């Protein structure tokens, strides 16, 4: 009788495990002792902690985390509700973490950063620091920000930084830009930054992904920062001010070199159909467009199907009020490289093969010409 032994070489199991989700790996370690021995380090390499009763089934027990802490490479503490758990774990993590995500910058987080400064490559902080309730002085705020940016500077291998509510005062600007020159990905959300205008013309050559979401910073310095990222592939930019949109249009349409950005995310940014189509005309290599709840309509649709049909692979048009069933059908028919498409108009009727009279071919589509915008230079 053929044996049902599930033994495989450990190298093969590890290769398979690297492509599985954590829930799948959790099932695999129950197959046999050999599978458990090979895959358990992968199971504990990415840990997300939530110490709440409602989530106790989905997340590991604190005692199990401490027992397997030497295997942890990626640690998410952004939803930990009990600081005692962080105080227990912090002394045990030494030069092993590659990714760390936290809710706010605390003494325990600072200790983890110090002990993993040689290994950490990605850091996410939902709140860079929180002022004590007993003090609201600007001096204390500056001291906390100085400590925070000094610690981030010491992370020599850091290439991904995601900060929410970060503060950059004038005395931190030079240190902030030194950090940015090492980064591959930077996300700043709802932060207060005195300026993003680099003091030198030295480009940020490593920057590939940039997200600027609702930051309190002068728009022109944001655009200057973007222009000094020559290899930027992904840009997410969110602002609720109409004047900022006008400045972005001017920046995009007056660039001397073709834009190489392949992914745009304007979630929540108030743009008209014409404004968005003008921006699309400036990104000939666009592969991903994320504009939920925007005014994406006929002009943008024409721009996509006539000039981006050979490149566009992902479209997120969920919640766009001007989208119709026929526009959805046009995009699905002509953009043959589409891999992901989101809209609120999906229904059986959308996928019915339309007659030739209802849906024109690309050659029959009327091209809506977008007239160039004229900008007056202030005297």
C-alpha positions as CSV (number, residue, x, y, z in Angstrom):
1,X,0.0,0.0,0.0
2,X,1.3,3.4,-1.0
3,X,2.5,5.5,1.9
4,X,0.7,8.8,2.7
5,X,3.8,10.4,4.1
6,X,3.7,14.1,3.4
7,X,7.5,14.6,3.8
8,X,9.0,17.1,1.3
9,X,12.5,18.6,1.3
10,X,12.5,21.6,3.7
11,X,13.8,23.8,0.9
12,X,10.8,23.0,-1.2
13,X,8.4,23.6,1.7
14,X,9.9,27.0,2.4
15,X,9.6,28.0,-1.3
16,X,6.0,27.0,-1.3
17,X,5.3,28.7,2.1
18,X,6.7,32.1,0.9
19,X,3.9,32.3,-1.6
20,X,1.1,31.5,0.9
21,X,-1.0,33.6,3.2
22,X,-0.5,33.4,6.9
23,X,-3.8,31.6,7.3
24,X,-2.7,29.0,4.8
25,X,0.6,28.5,6.5
26,X,-1.2,28.0,9.8
27,X,-3.1,25.1,8.2
28,X,0.1,23.6,6.7
29,X,1.9,23.4,10.0
30,X,-0.7,21.0,11.2
31,X,0.0,18.5,8.5
32,X,3.0,16.8,10.0
33,X,6.0,17.4,12.2
34,X,8.3,17.9,9.3
35,X,6.0,20.6,7.8
36,X,5.7,22.3,11.1
37,X,9.5,22.4,11.6
38,X,10.0,23.9,8.1
39,X,7.1,26.3,8.0
40,X,6.7,27.5,11.6
41,X,9.4,30.2,11.2
42,X,7.4,31.6,8.2
43,X,4.2,31.5,10.2
44,X,5.8,33.8,12.8
45,X,7.7,36.0,10.4
46,X,4.8,38.4,10.0
47,X,2.8,39.1,13.2
48,X,-0.1,41.5,13.7
49,X,-1.2,42.0,17.3
50,X,-4.6,43.0,18.5
51,X,-5.2,42.3,22.1
52,X,-9.0,42.7,22.2
53,X,-11.6,40.1,23.1
54,X,-13.4,40.5,19.8
55,X,-10.3,39.7,17.8
56,X,-8.7,37.0,20.1
57,X,-9.5,34.2,17.7
58,X,-7.8,35.9,14.7
59,X,-4.6,37.0,16.4
60,X,-1.9,35.2,18.3
61,X,-1.9,35.0,22.1
62,X,0.8,37.2,23.8
63,X,2.5,34.2,25.4
64,X,2.8,32.5,22.0
65,X,4.3,35.6,20.6
66,X,6.9,35.8,23.3
67,X,7.8,32.1,22.8
68,X,8.4,32.6,19.1
69,X,9.7,36.2,19.1
70,X,13.1,35.3,17.6
71,X,11.4,34.4,14.3
72,X,9.5,37.6,13.9
73,X,10.6,39.8,11.0
74,X,7.5,41.9,10.4
75,X,5.6,43.3,13.4
76,X,2.3,45.3,13.4
77,X,1.6,47.0,16.8
78,X,-0.7,49.6,15.4
79,X,-3.7,48.2,17.2
80,X,-2.3,47.1,20.5
81,X,-4.4,48.4,23.3
82,X,-2.3,47.4,26.3
83,X,1.1,49.1,26.6
84,X,2.3,46.3,29.0
85,X,2.6,43.9,26.0
86,X,5.0,46.4,24.2
87,X,7.0,46.8,27.4
88,X,7.4,43.1,27.6
89,X,8.4,42.6,24.0
90,X,10.6,45.6,23.4
91,X,13.7,44.3,25.2
92,X,13.6,40.9,23.3
93,X,13.7,42.3,19.7
94,X,17.3,42.7,18.5
95,X,18.4,43.4,14.9
96,X,15.7,41.1,13.4
97,X,12.8,43.3,12.4
98,X,12.5,44.3,8.8
99,X,9.1,46.0,9.1
100,X,7.5,47.8,12.1
101,X,4.1,49.4,12.3
102,X,3.0,51.3,15.4
103,X,0.2,53.5,16.5
104,X,2.3,56.3,18.0
105,X,5.9,57.1,18.9
106,X,6.5,56.0,22.5
107,X,9.5,55.1,24.7
108,X,8.9,51.4,23.9
109,X,8.8,52.1,20.2
110,X,12.0,54.1,20.5
111,X,13.7,51.2,22.2
112,X,12.6,48.8,19.4
113,X,14.0,51.2,16.8
114,X,17.3,51.5,18.6
115,X,17.7,47.7,18.9
116,X,16.7,47.1,15.2
117,X,18.4,50.1,13.5
118,X,20.7,47.8,11.5
119,X,17.9,45.6,10.1
120,X,14.7,47.8,9.8
121,X,13.7,48.7,6.2
122,X,10.1,49.8,6.6
123,X,8.5,51.9,9.3
124,X,4.9,53.0,9.7
125,X,3.7,55.3,12.4
126,X,0.1,56.5,12.6
127,X,1.0,59.4,14.9
128,X,4.6,60.5,15.0
129,X,4.2,61.7,18.6
130,X,1.4,62.7,21.0
131,X,1.8,65.7,23.3
132,X,1.1,65.2,27.0
133,X,-2.3,66.6,28.0
134,X,-0.7,68.7,30.7
135,X,1.4,70.7,28.2
136,X,0.8,72.3,24.9
137,X,3.9,74.5,24.6
138,X,5.7,74.8,21.2
139,X,9.0,74.1,22.9
140,X,8.0,70.6,24.0
141,X,6.5,69.9,20.6
142,X,9.8,70.8,19.0
143,X,11.8,68.6,21.4
144,X,9.6,65.6,20.7
145,X,9.9,66.2,16.9
146,X,13.7,66.5,17.2
147,X,13.9,63.2,19.1
148,X,11.7,61.5,16.5
149,X,13.6,62.7,13.4
150,X,17.0,61.9,15.1
151,X,15.9,58.3,15.7
152,X,14.6,57.9,12.1
153,X,17.9,59.3,10.8
154,X,19.7,56.4,12.6
155,X,17.8,53.8,10.5
156,X,20.5,53.5,7.9
157,X,18.8,50.8,5.8
158,X,15.3,52.4,5.9
159,X,13.7,52.5,2.4
160,X,10.0,52.8,3.2
161,X,8.5,55.4,5.5
162,X,4.8,55.9,6.2
163,X,3.9,58.7,8.6
164,X,0.6,60.2,9.7
165,X,0.4,63.5,11.5
166,X,4.1,64.0,11.3
167,X,5.6,67.4,12.1
168,X,8.6,69.0,10.5
169,X,9.8,72.2,11.9
170,X,12.4,74.5,10.3
171,X,15.2,73.0,12.4
172,X,14.4,69.5,11.1
173,X,14.2,70.3,7.3
174,X,17.8,69.3,6.5
175,X,17.5,66.0,8.4
176,X,14.1,65.3,6.7
177,X,15.5,65.7,3.2
178,X,18.6,63.6,4.1
179,X,16.2,60.8,5.1
180,X,14.1,61.2,1.9
181,X,17.2,60.7,-0.3
182,X,17.5,57.2,1.0
183,X,13.9,56.2,0.6
184,X,12.2,54.1,-2.1
185,X,8.7,54.9,-0.8
186,X,7.4,57.9,1.2
187,X,3.9,58.5,2.6
188,X,3.0,61.6,4.4
189,X,-0.6,61.9,5.6
190,X,-2.2,64.9,7.4
191,X,1.2,66.2,8.5
192,X,2.4,69.7,9.2
193,X,5.6,70.4,7.2
194,X,7.2,73.8,7.1
195,X,8.4,73.2,3.6
196,X,9.0,70.4,1.0
197,X,11.1,72.6,-1.2
198,X,14.6,71.0,-1.1
199,X,17.5,73.4,-0.3
200,X,19.6,71.9,-3.2
201,X,18.8,70.7,-6.7
202,X,20.1,67.2,-5.9
203,X,17.4,64.8,-7.1
204,X,15.8,62.1,-5.1
205,X,17.1,59.3,-7.3
206,X,15.8,56.3,-5.2
207,X,12.2,57.6,-4.8
208,X,9.8,55.4,-6.7
209,X,6.6,55.8,-4.7
210,X,5.2,59.0,-3.2
211,X,2.0,59.6,-1.3
212,X,1.0,63.1,-0.2
213,X,-2.4,63.1,1.5
214,X,-4.0,66.3,3.0
215,X,-0.7,67.7,4.3
216,X,-0.4,71.2,5.7
217,X,2.3,72.5,3.4
218,X,2.6,75.0,0.6
219,X,1.5,73.4,-2.7
220,X,4.4,74.8,-4.7
221,X,6.9,73.2,-2.4
222,X,5.1,69.9,-2.8
223,X,5.3,70.2,-6.6
224,X,8.9,71.1,-6.4
225,X,9.6,68.0,-4.3
226,X,7.7,65.9,-7.0
227,X,9.7,67.4,-9.8
228,X,13.0,66.4,-8.1
229,X,12.0,62.7,-8.1
230,X,13.0,61.8,-11.7
231,X,12.3,58.1,-11.4
232,X,8.9,58.3,-9.7
233,X,6.6,55.5,-10.8
234,X,3.6,55.9,-8.3
235,X,2.1,59.1,-7.2
236,X,-0.9,59.5,-4.8
237,X,-1.9,63.1,-4.2
238,X,-4.9,64.2,-2.2
239,X,-6.0,67.8,-1.6
240,X,-9.4,69.3,-1.1
241,X,-8.4,72.8,-2.3
242,X,-9.3,73.9,-5.8
243,X,-6.3,76.2,-6.0
244,X,-4.0,73.2,-5.4
245,X,-5.6,71.3,-8.3
246,X,-4.9,74.3,-10.6
247,X,-1.3,74.3,-9.5
248,X,-1.0,70.6,-10.1
249,X,-2.4,71.1,-13.7
250,X,0.1,73.8,-14.4
251,X,2.9,71.6,-13.1
252,X,1.9,68.6,-15.1
253,X,1.3,70.4,-18.4
254,X,4.5,72.5,-18.3
255,X,7.1,69.7,-17.7
256,X,9.9,69.8,-20.3
257,X,10.3,66.0,-20.2
258,X,7.7,63.3,-20.7
259,X,6.2,62.1,-17.4
260,X,7.2,58.5,-16.5
261,X,4.6,58.0,-13.8
262,X,2.7,54.7,-14.2
263,X,0.3,54.9,-11.3
264,X,-1.9,57.8,-10.2
265,X,-4.2,58.0,-7.1
266,X,-6.4,61.1,-6.8
267,X,-8.9,59.6,-4.3
268,X,-11.1,62.3,-3.0
269,X,-9.4,65.2,-4.9
270,X,-12.0,67.5,-6.4
271,X,-11.3,67.5,-10.2
272,X,-13.6,68.1,-13.1
273,X,-13.8,65.7,-16.0
274,X,-11.8,68.2,-18.1
275,X,-9.1,68.7,-15.5
276,X,-8.6,65.0,-14.9
277,X,-8.5,64.3,-18.7
278,X,-5.8,67.0,-19.1
279,X,-3.7,65.3,-16.5
280,X,-4.2,61.9,-18.2
281,X,-2.9,63.5,-21.4
282,X,0.4,64.1,-19.6
283,X,1.0,60.5,-18.5
284,X,1.4,58.3,-21.7
285,X,2.7,55.3,-19.8
286,X,-0.1,55.1,-17.2
287,X,-0.9,51.6,-16.0
288,X,-3.0,52.3,-12.9
289,X,-5.6,55.0,-12.3
290,X,-7.4,55.3,-8.9
291,X,-10.0,58.0,-8.9
292,X,-13.0,56.8,-6.8
293,X,-15.9,59.4,-6.3
294,X,-14.4,61.6,-9.0
295,X,-16.1,63.3,-12.0
296,X,-14.5,60.8,-14.4
297,X,-16.8,60.9,-17.5
298,X,-16.8,61.2,-21.3
299,X,-13.6,63.3,-21.6
300,X,-11.6,61.0,-19.4
301,X,-13.0,57.9,-21.1
302,X,-12.0,59.2,-24.5
303,X,-8.5,60.0,-23.2
304,X,-8.2,56.4,-21.8
305,X,-9.5,54.5,-24.8
306,X,-7.6,56.6,-27.4
307,X,-4.2,57.0,-25.8
308,X,-3.9,54.6,-22.9
309,X,-5.7,51.5,-24.2
310,X,-2.4,49.7,-24.7
311,X,-1.0,50.5,-21.2
312,X,-3.8,50.8,-18.7
313,X,-4.1,47.7,-16.5
314,X,-6.1,48.9,-13.4
315,X,-9.0,51.3,-13.1
316,X,-10.8,52.3,-9.9
317,X,-13.9,54.3,-10.7
318,X,-16.0,53.3,-7.8
319,X,-18.6,55.9,-6.8
320,X,-18.0,58.1,-9.9
321,X,-21.4,59.8,-10.3
322,X,-21.0,60.5,-14.1
323,X,-20.2,56.9,-15.1
324,X,-22.8,55.2,-17.2
325,X,-23.3,51.6,-18.3
326,X,-22.2,52.5,-21.9
327,X,-18.9,54.1,-20.7
328,X,-18.2,51.0,-18.6
329,X,-18.8,48.8,-21.7
330,X,-16.5,50.9,-23.8
331,X,-13.7,50.7,-21.3
332,X,-14.1,46.9,-21.0
333,X,-14.2,46.4,-24.8
334,X,-11.3,48.5,-25.8
335,X,-8.8,48.4,-22.9
336,X,-7.6,44.8,-23.5
337,X,-4.9,45.0,-20.9
338,X,-7.3,45.6,-18.0
339,X,-6.7,43.3,-15.1
340,X,-8.5,45.1,-12.3
341,X,-11.6,47.2,-12.8
342,X,-13.8,48.6,-10.0
343,X,-17.1,50.5,-10.5
344,X,-20.4,50.6,-8.8
345,X,-22.2,49.9,-12.1
346,X,-21.5,46.1,-12.4
347,X,-24.6,44.2,-13.1
348,X,-25.5,41.3,-15.5
349,X,-26.6,43.9,-18.1
350,X,-23.1,45.5,-18.2
351,X,-21.6,42.2,-19.5
352,X,-24.2,41.6,-22.1
353,X,-22.8,41.7,-25.6
354,X,-24.0,45.1,-26.9
355,X,-25.1,45.6,-30.5
356,X,-22.8,47.5,-32.9
357,X,-25.2,50.5,-32.8
358,X,-25.0,50.8,-29.1
359,X,-21.2,50.5,-28.5
360,X,-18.9,52.1,-31.2
361,X,-15.5,50.8,-32.0
362,X,-12.4,52.8,-31.3
363,X,-12.4,54.1,-34.8
364,X,-16.0,55.3,-34.5
365,X,-15.5,57.1,-31.2
366,X,-15.6,60.9,-31.3
367,X,-12.5,62.4,-29.9
368,X,-13.1,65.2,-27.4
369,X,-10.2,67.5,-28.0
370,X,-9.0,69.1,-24.8
371,X,-7.9,72.7,-25.4
372,X,-4.6,73.6,-23.8
373,X,-5.0,75.7,-20.6
374,X,-3.6,79.1,-20.6
375,X,-1.8,80.3,-17.5
376,X,-0.9,84.0,-16.8
377,X,2.4,84.6,-15.2
378,X,2.1,87.1,-12.4
379,X,4.0,90.3,-13.0
